[in-house]
Amino acid sequence: MSGATRSIIVVGQGAAGLSAALSAAEAGRGSPIRITLVDKASADEAGGNTRWSPSYMRMAAPDRVETSFVHDMLAATQFEGEETYFARLAADAPRTVAWIARHGVEFIQPAYYLAKGPPRIQPAGGGPAIISALTRAARQAGVTFRYGCAARDIVTEDNRVAGLAVTQGEAAETIPCDAMILASGGFQANFAMMREQFGPHSDTLRLISPGTRFNTGDGIRMTLAIGADRAGDWNGMHIEPVDARAKNSAPVVLVYPYGIVVDKHGRRFFDEGAGLVHETWERLARDIHFNAPGSIAYAILDSRFLQIAVLCLSAGRRRRLHLRRPCDRRPRPRVARRRADTRPLRRRRDHRALPCHRAERRLGAARLRVRTNRRTRSSRGVRPASQRAVQRYGIAYMRPPSPHCREDSNHRASLTGL
Protein backbone atom coordinates (compact mmCIF):
# COMPACT_ATOMS: atom_id res chain seq x y z
CA MET A 1 0.00 0.00 0.00
CA SER A 2 1.12 3.54 -0.67
CA GLY A 3 -0.30 7.04 -0.42
CA ALA A 4 -3.23 7.60 1.98
CA THR A 5 -3.51 5.63 5.18
CA ARG A 6 -5.51 2.42 4.76
CA SER A 7 -7.49 0.84 7.55
CA ILE A 8 -8.44 -2.76 8.31
CA ILE A 9 -10.94 -3.95 10.91
CA VAL A 10 -10.70 -7.44 12.38
CA VAL A 11 -13.72 -8.71 14.32
CA GLY A 12 -12.91 -11.28 17.02
CA GLN A 13 -9.84 -11.91 19.16
CA GLY A 14 -9.53 -15.67 19.01
CA ALA A 15 -6.59 -17.38 17.33
CA ALA A 16 -7.97 -16.61 13.86
CA GLY A 17 -8.57 -12.92 14.51
CA LEU A 18 -5.23 -12.38 16.22
CA SER A 19 -3.39 -14.18 13.42
CA ALA A 20 -5.14 -12.06 10.81
CA ALA A 21 -4.42 -8.77 12.60
CA LEU A 22 -0.79 -9.60 13.36
CA SER A 23 0.05 -10.96 9.91
CA ALA A 24 -1.52 -7.88 8.31
CA ALA A 25 0.55 -5.61 10.56
CA GLU A 26 3.72 -7.51 9.70
CA ALA A 27 2.98 -7.45 5.96
CA GLY A 28 2.23 -3.74 6.06
CA ARG A 29 5.18 -2.72 8.21
CA GLY A 30 6.54 0.57 6.90
CA SER A 31 3.30 1.37 5.04
CA PRO A 32 0.54 3.77 6.12
CA ILE A 33 -1.88 1.20 7.50
CA ARG A 34 -4.12 1.22 10.56
CA ILE A 35 -5.41 -2.07 12.01
CA THR A 36 -8.18 -2.20 14.60
CA LEU A 37 -9.29 -5.40 16.34
CA VAL A 38 -12.71 -5.27 18.01
CA ASP A 39 -14.13 -7.83 20.42
CA LYS A 40 -17.40 -7.76 22.36
CA ALA A 41 -15.77 -9.36 25.42
CA SER A 42 -13.88 -7.43 28.07
CA ALA A 43 -10.09 -7.42 28.09
CA ASP A 44 -10.07 -10.08 30.82
CA GLU A 45 -12.43 -12.39 28.91
CA ALA A 46 -11.36 -11.84 25.30
CA GLY A 47 -9.78 -14.70 23.40
CA GLY A 48 -12.81 -16.56 22.08
CA ASN A 49 -12.92 -20.31 22.40
CA THR A 50 -9.15 -20.45 21.93
CA ARG A 51 -8.69 -19.00 25.41
CA TRP A 52 -10.36 -22.11 26.87
CA SER A 53 -9.11 -24.72 24.42
CA PRO A 54 -6.25 -27.22 24.80
CA SER A 55 -5.62 -26.42 21.11
CA TYR A 56 -4.73 -29.87 19.86
CA MET A 57 -3.53 -29.80 16.26
CA ARG A 58 -3.71 -32.77 13.93
CA MET A 59 -0.03 -32.83 12.97
CA ALA A 60 2.66 -35.49 13.21
CA ALA A 61 5.18 -32.84 14.32
CA PRO A 62 5.43 -29.05 14.16
CA ASP A 63 7.03 -29.31 10.71
CA ARG A 64 4.81 -31.88 9.02
CA VAL A 65 1.29 -33.25 8.59
CA GLU A 66 0.55 -36.93 8.12
CA THR A 67 0.23 -38.01 4.50
CA SER A 68 -3.21 -39.48 5.28
CA PHE A 69 -4.59 -36.16 6.56
CA VAL A 70 -6.50 -35.14 3.42
CA HIS A 71 -8.08 -38.57 3.01
CA ASP A 72 -9.00 -38.71 6.70
CA MET A 73 -10.72 -35.33 6.47
CA LEU A 74 -12.65 -36.44 3.39
CA ALA A 75 -13.71 -39.63 5.17
CA ALA A 76 -14.86 -37.61 8.20
CA THR A 77 -17.16 -35.59 5.89
CA GLN A 78 -18.50 -38.70 4.08
CA PHE A 79 -16.43 -37.50 1.10
CA GLU A 80 -18.59 -34.40 0.70
CA GLY A 81 -15.87 -32.01 1.85
CA GLU A 82 -13.73 -29.93 -0.51
CA GLU A 83 -10.47 -31.74 -1.16
CA THR A 84 -8.63 -28.62 -2.31
CA TYR A 85 -9.47 -26.94 1.02
CA PHE A 86 -8.04 -29.82 3.05
CA ALA A 87 -4.95 -29.99 0.82
CA ARG A 88 -4.32 -26.24 1.27
CA LEU A 89 -4.76 -26.61 5.03
CA ALA A 90 -2.21 -29.44 5.15
CA ALA A 91 0.26 -27.55 2.97
CA ASP A 92 0.09 -24.33 5.00
CA ALA A 93 -0.06 -25.86 8.49
CA PRO A 94 3.71 -26.32 9.08
CA ARG A 95 4.48 -22.77 7.95
CA THR A 96 1.70 -21.41 10.18
CA VAL A 97 2.93 -23.33 13.23
CA ALA A 98 6.48 -22.10 12.59
CA TRP A 99 5.14 -18.52 12.45
CA ILE A 100 3.34 -18.96 15.78
CA ALA A 101 6.47 -20.51 17.30
CA ARG A 102 8.54 -17.49 16.24
CA HIS A 103 6.33 -15.40 18.50
CA GLY A 104 7.30 -17.41 21.57
CA VAL A 105 4.94 -20.41 21.61
CA GLU A 106 6.51 -23.81 22.29
CA PHE A 107 4.86 -26.93 20.85
CA ILE A 108 4.78 -30.34 22.48
CA GLN A 109 3.27 -33.72 21.65
CA PRO A 110 0.74 -34.64 24.36
CA ALA A 111 -0.97 -37.87 25.32
CA TYR A 112 -4.40 -37.75 23.71
CA TYR A 113 -7.49 -38.92 25.58
CA LEU A 114 -6.31 -42.41 26.60
CA ALA A 115 -6.56 -43.66 23.04
CA LYS A 116 -4.51 -44.65 20.07
CA GLY A 117 -5.00 -42.37 17.12
CA PRO A 118 -3.34 -39.96 14.71
CA PRO A 119 -0.53 -37.95 16.33
CA ARG A 120 -1.20 -34.42 17.51
CA ILE A 121 0.78 -31.46 18.70
CA GLN A 122 -0.23 -28.83 21.21
CA PRO A 123 1.09 -25.46 22.34
CA ALA A 124 2.64 -25.74 25.80
CA GLY A 125 0.05 -23.99 27.91
CA GLY A 126 -2.80 -24.68 25.48
CA GLY A 127 -4.90 -22.00 23.85
CA PRO A 128 -4.13 -19.33 26.46
CA ALA A 129 -0.46 -19.48 25.42
CA ILE A 130 -1.39 -18.65 21.83
CA ILE A 131 -3.68 -15.80 22.88
CA SER A 132 -1.06 -14.31 25.18
CA ALA A 133 1.81 -14.52 22.69
CA LEU A 134 -0.09 -13.22 19.66
CA THR A 135 -1.79 -10.43 21.62
CA ARG A 136 1.58 -9.22 22.89
CA ALA A 137 3.09 -9.36 19.39
CA ALA A 138 0.09 -7.58 17.86
CA ARG A 139 0.33 -4.72 20.36
CA GLN A 140 4.01 -4.34 19.61
CA ALA A 141 3.20 -4.28 15.89
CA GLY A 142 0.80 -1.36 16.42
CA VAL A 143 -2.60 -3.10 16.33
CA THR A 144 -5.32 -1.17 18.21
CA PHE A 145 -7.57 -3.26 20.49
CA ARG A 146 -11.12 -2.24 21.37
CA TYR A 147 -12.82 -4.37 24.04
CA GLY A 148 -16.49 -4.43 24.98
CA CYS A 149 -17.15 -3.35 21.42
CA ALA A 150 -20.00 -5.26 19.74
CA ALA A 151 -20.32 -5.34 15.95
CA ARG A 152 -23.84 -4.56 14.73
CA ASP A 153 -23.84 -3.95 10.97
CA ILE A 154 -21.48 -3.78 8.03
CA VAL A 155 -21.70 -0.37 6.35
CA THR A 156 -21.42 -0.37 2.56
CA GLU A 157 -21.02 2.36 -0.05
CA ASP A 158 -21.32 1.69 -3.79
CA ASN A 159 -21.41 -2.07 -3.09
CA ARG A 160 -18.13 -1.91 -1.20
CA VAL A 161 -17.44 -2.37 2.50
CA ALA A 162 -16.93 1.07 4.03
CA GLY A 163 -17.14 0.57 7.78
CA LEU A 164 -18.47 -1.28 10.79
CA ALA A 165 -21.31 -0.04 12.99
CA VAL A 166 -20.55 -0.90 16.62
CA THR A 167 -21.84 -0.22 20.11
CA GLN A 168 -19.57 0.19 23.11
CA GLY A 169 -21.49 0.56 26.32
CA GLU A 170 -24.32 2.94 25.50
CA ALA A 171 -22.42 4.69 22.72
CA ALA A 172 -22.90 3.83 19.04
CA GLU A 173 -20.50 4.71 16.23
CA THR A 174 -19.29 3.67 12.82
CA ILE A 175 -15.63 2.78 12.38
CA PRO A 176 -14.55 3.44 8.77
CA CYS A 177 -12.38 0.87 6.99
CA ASP A 178 -11.10 -0.19 3.59
CA ALA A 179 -11.24 -3.90 4.37
CA MET A 180 -12.74 -6.13 7.03
CA ILE A 181 -11.88 -9.60 8.33
CA LEU A 182 -14.58 -11.46 10.27
CA ALA A 183 -13.29 -14.00 12.81
CA SER A 184 -16.22 -13.84 15.19
CA GLY A 185 -17.01 -17.54 15.55
CA GLY A 186 -20.28 -19.40 15.21
CA PHE A 187 -23.75 -19.03 16.70
CA GLN A 188 -23.73 -21.47 19.62
CA ALA A 189 -25.06 -18.84 22.03
CA ASN A 190 -27.79 -17.62 19.67
CA PHE A 191 -30.76 -19.78 20.67
CA ALA A 192 -32.94 -18.65 17.75
CA MET A 193 -30.27 -19.63 15.20
CA MET A 194 -29.68 -22.93 17.00
CA ARG A 195 -33.38 -23.84 16.82
CA GLU A 196 -33.51 -22.81 13.17
CA GLN A 197 -30.56 -25.01 12.17
CA PHE A 198 -30.84 -27.98 14.52
CA GLY A 199 -34.47 -28.08 15.56
CA PRO A 200 -36.23 -28.18 18.94
CA HIS A 201 -34.19 -28.87 22.04
CA SER A 202 -30.95 -27.64 20.42
CA ASP A 203 -31.14 -24.39 22.38
CA THR A 204 -30.61 -26.33 25.62
CA LEU A 205 -27.15 -27.56 24.63
CA ARG A 206 -24.59 -26.70 27.27
CA LEU A 207 -21.94 -24.26 26.06
CA ILE A 208 -18.53 -25.90 26.11
CA SER A 209 -16.66 -22.96 27.62
CA PRO A 210 -17.24 -19.49 29.07
CA GLY A 211 -15.90 -17.92 25.89
CA THR A 212 -18.61 -19.59 23.80
CA ARG A 213 -21.32 -17.33 25.18
CA PHE A 214 -19.96 -14.52 23.00
CA ASN A 215 -20.55 -16.58 19.83
CA THR A 216 -23.94 -15.20 18.86
CA GLY A 217 -23.54 -15.39 15.08
CA ASP A 218 -23.04 -11.65 14.56
CA GLY A 219 -20.55 -12.07 11.73
CA ILE A 220 -22.79 -14.57 9.92
CA ARG A 221 -25.87 -12.38 10.35
CA MET A 222 -24.11 -9.23 9.11
CA THR A 223 -22.67 -10.82 5.99
CA LEU A 224 -25.94 -12.54 5.02
CA ALA A 225 -27.65 -9.16 5.37
CA ILE A 226 -25.46 -7.61 2.67
CA GLY A 227 -25.88 -10.51 0.24
CA ALA A 228 -23.18 -13.05 1.12
CA ASP A 229 -23.76 -16.67 0.04
CA ARG A 230 -24.05 -19.53 2.49
CA ALA A 231 -21.51 -22.35 2.25
CA GLY A 232 -20.45 -25.42 4.20
CA ASP A 233 -22.43 -27.96 6.22
CA TRP A 234 -24.91 -26.02 8.32
CA ASN A 235 -26.06 -29.22 9.98
CA GLY A 236 -22.61 -29.87 11.41
CA MET A 237 -21.36 -28.90 14.83
CA HIS A 238 -18.52 -29.66 17.19
CA ILE A 239 -20.24 -31.34 20.12
CA GLU A 240 -18.75 -33.34 23.00
CA PRO A 241 -20.12 -35.54 25.80
CA VAL A 242 -19.55 -33.76 29.11
CA ASP A 243 -20.00 -34.51 32.80
CA ALA A 244 -23.36 -32.95 33.65
CA ARG A 245 -22.32 -32.53 37.30
CA ALA A 246 -19.18 -30.51 36.59
CA LYS A 247 -19.02 -26.73 36.74
CA ASN A 248 -15.62 -26.26 35.09
CA SER A 249 -14.99 -25.50 31.43
CA ALA A 250 -15.05 -28.39 28.92
CA PRO A 251 -15.52 -31.31 31.38
CA VAL A 252 -15.40 -33.82 28.53
CA VAL A 253 -15.99 -37.53 29.21
CA LEU A 254 -14.07 -39.47 26.57
CA VAL A 255 -13.34 -42.70 28.43
CA TYR A 256 -16.42 -44.56 27.19
CA PRO A 257 -14.48 -46.93 24.83
CA TYR A 258 -13.14 -48.62 28.00
CA GLY A 259 -16.62 -49.51 29.25
CA ILE A 260 -20.24 -49.34 28.14
CA VAL A 261 -22.69 -46.45 27.78
CA VAL A 262 -26.32 -46.80 28.88
CA ASP A 263 -29.30 -44.45 29.05
CA LYS A 264 -31.16 -43.71 32.27
CA HIS A 265 -33.15 -46.93 31.84
CA GLY A 266 -29.97 -49.01 31.68
CA ARG A 267 -30.21 -49.75 27.95
CA ARG A 268 -27.22 -49.56 25.64
CA PHE A 269 -27.81 -47.37 22.59
CA PHE A 270 -24.35 -46.79 21.13
CA ASP A 271 -21.50 -48.94 19.83
CA GLU A 272 -18.62 -47.82 22.04
CA GLY A 273 -16.07 -49.68 19.91
CA ALA A 274 -17.24 -48.42 16.52
CA GLY A 275 -14.05 -46.39 16.12
CA LEU A 276 -11.34 -44.52 17.92
CA VAL A 277 -12.57 -41.96 20.42
CA HIS A 278 -11.95 -38.95 18.17
CA GLU A 279 -14.01 -40.67 15.46
CA THR A 280 -17.10 -41.34 17.58
CA TRP A 281 -17.50 -38.73 20.32
CA GLU A 282 -19.53 -36.29 18.22
CA ARG A 283 -21.99 -39.01 17.18
CA LEU A 284 -22.27 -40.12 20.79
CA ALA A 285 -22.85 -36.57 22.03
CA ARG A 286 -25.59 -36.00 19.45
CA ASP A 287 -27.27 -39.30 20.36
CA ILE A 288 -27.21 -38.39 24.04
CA HIS A 289 -28.65 -34.91 23.61
CA PHE A 290 -31.22 -35.47 20.86
CA ASN A 291 -32.21 -39.13 21.27
CA ALA A 292 -31.46 -40.42 24.78
CA PRO A 293 -34.28 -40.06 27.36
CA GLY A 294 -33.66 -36.97 29.46
CA SER A 295 -30.57 -36.14 27.36
CA ILE A 296 -28.38 -38.04 29.80
CA ALA A 297 -26.30 -41.20 29.67
CA TYR A 298 -23.96 -43.08 31.98
CA ALA A 299 -20.53 -44.60 31.33
CA ILE A 300 -19.95 -47.81 33.28
CA LEU A 301 -16.30 -48.72 33.85
CA ASP A 302 -14.47 -51.27 35.98
CA SER A 303 -11.41 -50.82 38.15
CA ARG A 304 -8.99 -51.63 35.32
CA PHE A 305 -9.71 -48.23 33.85
CA LEU A 306 -7.85 -46.57 36.72
CA GLN A 307 -4.76 -48.63 35.90
CA ILE A 308 -5.02 -47.63 32.24
CA ALA A 309 -5.39 -43.96 33.17
CA VAL A 310 -2.25 -44.00 35.32
CA LEU A 311 -0.25 -45.70 32.57
CA CYS A 312 -1.49 -43.23 29.99
CA LEU A 313 -0.50 -40.24 32.08
CA SER A 314 2.93 -41.76 32.67
CA ALA A 315 3.36 -42.35 28.94
CA GLY A 316 2.33 -38.78 28.25
CA ARG A 317 4.94 -37.44 30.65
CA ARG A 318 7.62 -39.56 28.97
CA ARG A 319 6.65 -38.37 25.51
CA ARG A 320 6.64 -34.74 26.60
CA LEU A 321 10.06 -35.19 28.19
CA HIS A 322 11.64 -36.44 24.98
CA LEU A 323 10.05 -33.77 22.79
CA ARG A 324 11.13 -30.91 25.00
CA ARG A 325 14.79 -31.94 24.68
CA PRO A 326 15.01 -33.77 21.33
CA CYS A 327 18.75 -33.32 20.81
CA ASP A 328 20.84 -32.59 23.86
CA ARG A 329 24.47 -32.41 22.83
CA ARG A 330 25.87 -31.35 26.16
CA PRO A 331 28.37 -33.69 27.85
CA ARG A 332 26.62 -36.50 29.65
CA PRO A 333 27.65 -37.71 33.11
CA ARG A 334 29.86 -40.74 33.15
CA VAL A 335 27.95 -43.78 34.27
CA ALA A 336 28.70 -47.44 34.70
CA ARG A 337 26.68 -50.55 33.93
CA ARG A 338 25.86 -52.84 36.79
CA ARG A 339 24.79 -56.36 36.07
CA ALA A 340 22.15 -56.25 38.80
CA ASP A 341 20.37 -53.36 37.08
CA THR A 342 20.25 -54.81 33.57
CA ARG A 343 18.19 -57.91 34.23
CA PRO A 344 14.55 -58.02 33.02
CA LEU A 345 12.22 -55.86 35.06
CA ARG A 346 9.84 -58.71 35.73
CA ARG A 347 12.41 -60.04 38.21
CA ARG A 348 12.61 -56.80 40.11
CA ARG A 349 10.11 -56.23 42.89
CA ASP A 350 10.37 -52.49 43.21
CA HIS A 351 10.14 -50.51 39.97
CA ARG A 352 8.94 -47.26 41.45
CA ALA A 353 12.30 -45.61 42.00
CA LEU A 354 14.39 -47.08 39.21
CA PRO A 355 16.95 -44.36 38.34
CA CYS A 356 17.94 -44.19 34.74
CA HIS A 357 20.05 -41.94 32.58
CA ARG A 358 19.31 -43.57 29.24
CA ALA A 359 16.24 -45.73 28.92
CA GLU A 360 14.58 -47.48 26.03
CA ARG A 361 11.09 -48.87 26.37
CA ARG A 362 10.24 -51.73 24.04
CA LEU A 363 6.51 -51.68 23.35
CA GLY A 364 4.80 -54.88 24.41
CA ALA A 365 7.79 -56.16 26.39
CA ALA A 366 8.30 -55.72 30.12
CA ARG A 367 11.96 -54.80 29.84
CA LEU A 368 13.78 -51.56 30.37
CA ARG A 369 17.44 -51.15 29.42
CA VAL A 370 19.20 -49.04 31.95
CA ARG A 371 22.62 -47.57 32.47
CA THR A 372 23.63 -46.02 35.77
CA ASN A 373 23.36 -46.47 39.49
CA ARG A 374 27.08 -45.96 39.98
CA ARG A 375 27.52 -44.24 43.32
CA THR A 376 30.02 -41.43 43.62
CA ARG A 377 31.47 -39.92 46.75
CA SER A 378 31.74 -36.24 47.43
CA SER A 379 32.38 -33.99 50.37
CA ARG A 380 28.63 -33.93 50.97
CA GLY A 381 28.19 -37.67 51.11
CA VAL A 382 27.15 -40.41 48.71
CA ARG A 383 24.48 -40.15 46.06
CA PRO A 384 23.72 -42.03 42.82
CA ALA A 385 25.22 -40.59 39.66
CA SER A 386 21.78 -40.87 38.04
CA GLN A 387 20.34 -38.42 40.53
CA ARG A 388 22.88 -35.87 39.39
CA ALA A 389 21.73 -36.58 35.84
CA VAL A 390 18.14 -35.92 36.87
CA GLN A 391 19.12 -32.56 38.35
CA ARG A 392 21.27 -31.57 35.39
CA TYR A 393 19.26 -32.87 32.44
CA GLY A 394 15.70 -33.07 33.74
CA ILE A 395 15.52 -36.81 33.14
CA ALA A 396 12.53 -38.37 34.87
CA TYR A 397 12.13 -41.72 36.55
CA MET A 398 10.33 -44.12 34.25
CA ARG A 399 8.03 -46.99 35.08
CA PRO A 400 7.89 -50.25 33.14
CA PRO A 401 5.12 -50.97 30.65
CA SER A 402 2.15 -53.05 31.66
CA PRO A 403 0.19 -55.89 30.06
CA HIS A 404 -2.66 -53.37 29.72
CA CYS A 405 -0.58 -51.35 27.21
CA ARG A 406 -1.63 -53.49 24.28
CA GLU A 407 -4.01 -53.35 21.36
CA ASP A 408 -7.59 -53.88 22.48
CA SER A 409 -9.33 -55.50 19.54
CA ASN A 410 -12.78 -54.84 20.98
CA HIS A 411 -12.35 -51.11 21.43
CA ARG A 412 -9.59 -50.40 18.90
CA ALA A 413 -7.87 -48.36 21.57
CA SER A 414 -4.24 -48.73 22.47
CA LEU A 415 -1.87 -47.06 24.88
CA THR A 416 1.32 -48.26 23.24
CA GLY A 417 1.17 -45.43 20.72
CA LEU A 418 1.11 -42.72 23.39
N, C-alpha and C positions, 0 to 999 in steps of 0.2 A: 504494500500500500504506500501511496505517496500523496502529498498535497494535504488536504483538509483531514482533520482528525476523524477517524472512523470509530464506531462504537459497536460492541457486541454485548448482548445480554445472554447469560446462561441461567436457566431456571432449574434449581435443585442442586443441593450440595452433597449428594452421595458420591460414590467413586466415579460414576460416569460424568456428572457435572463438574467435579473438581478436575478430572483429567482433561475435559474439554476446555475449561477456562485456563488451566496451566499451560497446556500445549499451544493454545492460541497466543498466550502471552509470550511464550518462548519463540514461537514462529514470527511474531511481530516485534520482537525486541529491536529497538532502534527506529521503529516506525511510529507515526502518530496514531496510536490505537488506544482506546479506552475499553476495558472489560469490566463488566459488572455482574456479579453473581448474586441472585436473590433466592432466599429460602424462607418459607412461611414459619419455620421453627425458630426458636430462640437460639442464641449462640451456644448455650449449654446443651441443647437438644439436637442441633443440626447434624447432619451426617446421613440422613435417610436410613434405609435398612442396612447399609454397609456398616454403620456405627455399631450395630448389634449382631453382625454376622461373623461366623468363624472364617468366612471367605475362602473356602476350599476351591481350588482351581484344578480342572481336569487336565493335568499335564504330567508327563513322566518325570520331568525335571524343569528347572527354570528356563533351560535353553531348548527344550524340545517338547513336542506333542506326540502322543502315540500315533503310529501309522493307521490304526483302526479308528481313530477319532471320528472322521467324517462318516464312515459307515455306521458307527455306533449311534451317531446323532440322527442319521436317516432312519435307522431301525426304531429309535425311540419315538419318532414322529410317524410311525407306520409308513415310512417312505413317502410322506407327503410334504416334508420339509424341503427347503431350497438348498440344493447341494452346493451351489456356488457360494452361498452365505457361510455354510459350515467350513468350506475350504478356505475362504478368506479369513475366517476366525482362527483356524488352525495356523495359517501362514503368518498372521500378524501377532499371535499370542506371545511367542518368545521375545519379540522386539518390544512389546508392550510391558512385559514383566521386567525386562532389562531396564526400561525407562523408569518404571516405578522404583526399582532397586537403586538406581542412581540418585534417587531422592531420599535415600536412607532407610528403605524397608528391606529387612532380611527375610528370605524365604526358606522354609523348612519343609520336610516331608513327614506329615503326621500319620499316626495310626488312625484308621478311618472306620468308625462305627462297628468295631468287633467283626468285621467281615472282609473276606477276600474280594477284590474288585480292582478296577483300573487304578493305577497310581494317581496320586494327587499331590499338589503342593499347597502351601498355606503361608501367608505372611506371619512372621513371628509376632504375636500380639493380636492376630485376627484383623477384622475389619477396622477397629479403632486405630490400629497402627497406620493403615493406609490413609484414613481421614486425617490423622494428625500430621503425617509427613507431607501430604499433598496440600493441605491447608496452609501449612507453614511456607512451603515453596511458592504457593500462589500469592500469598501476601508479599513475599520478598520480590516477586515478579511484577508487583504493582496492581494485582486484581483487587477490585473494591467489593467488599462483602456487605450485603444488606440483609439483616435478620428480622424475623417477624414481619416479613414483607410478602404478602400473598398476591399471586398473579390472578388477574380477573379476566382480562380480554386482550387479544392481540389486535393492535391498531394497524390498519392498512391504509395506504394511499396509492392510487393508481395501480391496484392489484399487487402492491409490493408491501412487505412488512416494514412498518415505520416506527413501531414502538410497542410498549407493553403497559397496559393499564394495571396498576397495583393499588393495594390498600395497605397501610402500615399504621396500626392502631385505628384511630378514627379518621386519619387523613387519607385522601385519595389523590393519586397523581398519575401522569403518564411519563414513562421513561423512554425517551427517543432512542432509536438504534438503527443500524444499517443491516444487522443480521441477528438472528436469535437461535439459540440452541436449547431445546427442551429436554431436560433430564429429570423430569418430575415424578417418575414412577408410575405405578398402576392406579387402580381404583378400589383397592381392598377395603378402604374405610368409607366408601361411598355406597351406602346401603341400597339406594335406588338403582345404581348401576349394577350392583351385585345381583339384585333380584331380576333385573332385565336380562342379564347374560346367563345366569345360572339357575334361575327359577326360585320358587318359594323355599324358605329355610336357609338360603345361602347367606342372608344378611345376619345370621346368628353365628357364622364362623368366627372363631377366636382369632384375633390378630396375633401374628407370630412374634412381634416385638413392639416395644413402645414407639419406635420410629415409624411403624406402619400406619399409625393413625393419621399421619400427614398425607398419606397417599389417597387423595380424594378424586383422582382423575382429572385434575384441572388442565393439565397439558393436553390430554386427549379431547376434552370438551372444547377447549379453545381452538384447536386445529380443525376439528370437525365443523365448527361454526363458520370457519372461513373457507370451507370447501375441500379440505384434505380428504383423501381416500382412506378407507379402512383396509388393513392388511393383517396377515397372521391368523392364528387360531384363537378366536375369541372365546372358545369353549375351554381353553386350557388354563391351568393355574398351577402355581407351585403350592402344594398343600402337604402338610406333615401330620402324622399322628402325635399328639402331645399328651402329657400327663394332666388330666383335668383338675387334679388337686393342687398343682404347682402354681405359684404366683410369679416365678421368675420368667425372664425372657427365653423363648424358644426351648421349653422343656420337652424336647423330642423324645419319643420312646421308639427306638429302632432295634430292640433286642428280640423282637417277635420271631425271627427265624430259628431261635434256640428253644422255642416252646410252641404253644398253640394259642390261637386267638379265638375267643368266644364272645357272643353277645350277652346281654344281661339275663337271657334265659338259659345260658350254658350251651348254646348251639354254635358249632363252628360254621363260619360263612366265608372263609378266605383260605386259599392255599398258601401257607406260610413259606413253603419251599419252592414256589413257582419261579423264583429268580433270586439274584443277589439283592441285598437290602436296598441299594440305590435304584434298582429296577422295579421294585414293587411298592415302596412306601407311599407313593402318591395314589396308586390304585386303592391301597388299603385305607388311606385317610379319607378318600372319597366314599368308599363303601361304608365306613363308620359313620360319617356325618350325614350322608343322604339316604342310606338304606338300613343301617342297623337301628333296632328299636331304641329310642331315647338318645340316639347319636352317641352311644358309648359302647366300649368293648373292653375286654380284659385279657391281658397277656398272662398265661400260666407257665411258669418256669420251675425247674427243679434246682437243687442245690449245686449241681455241676456248673450252672451258669456263673456262679460267683468265682469258681476256679478259672473259667474261661476269661472272665473280665479282668482278673488279676494278671493273667498271662498276657492278655492283649495290652494292658497298660505298660507292663514291663517291656514288651516288644516295641511299643511306641517310643519309650524312653531310649531304648538302644538305637533305634533308627534315627531319632533326632540327634543323639550324640554323634553318630558317624557323619551325618550331613553337616553339622555345625563345624566340624573340623575335618574336611575331606582329604586334606593333604598337608599333614604337619611334618615339615622337614627339619624341625629343630632336633638337636641331639637328644637321643633317648637314654634313659638311665640304664646303666649296665645291670643285667639281671642274669641269674643262673637257673638252669633247669634242675628240678629235683624230681627224682623218680617217683616219690610218694605223691607228687601233685600232678602227674601225667597219666595216672590210671583212669579208666572209665569212671564217669561220675556216678553210675549206678552202684558202685562199691563204696562211695563216700556217704556217710550218714548226715553230714551237716554241709549243705550247699549254700547256706544263707550268707556267709561271709567269706566267700571264696575270692581272694584278691587276685586280680589279673592285670597284666600290662597289655598283652596282646591276646586276644581271644577270637576264636572262630567257632561259630555255631553251625553245625551241620543240621539242616532241616530234616526232621523225622528220625534223628538219631540222638540218643541221650548221652552225648559225649561233648566235652568242651576241652579244647587244647589250651593249655595254659603255660606261660613262662613267668616265673618269678617265685616269690616267697623266700628269696635270699635275705637274711637278716644282716643288717650292718650296724656297727657300733659307732656311737658318737659321744661327745661330751655330755649329751643330754640323755643318754640311755640307749636302749635297743628298740628299733622299730623295723617293720618289714620294708624292703626297698619298694614294694608295690604301693605302699601307702604314700611314699614320696612321689611316685608317679601319679597317683590320684590327685595330690595337691598341685603338682606342676602342670599336668596335662588335662585335668578334668575327666579322667577315665573313671567310669562308674563300675561298681560291682555288678556282675551279671549272674542271673540265675539260669539253671539248665532248662532245656525245653521239656515239654510234658507230653504224655500220650494224647492229651486233648488237642494238641497243636497239629491236627491232621485234617485231611479233606473229609468233610462230612457229606456223603453222597446224598443224604436225604434233604439237607438244607442248602447244599452248594455253597457252604460258607467255610472258610478256612482261615486259620490264624497264621499259618506258616508264611503267608505272603506279607505279613505286616512288618 
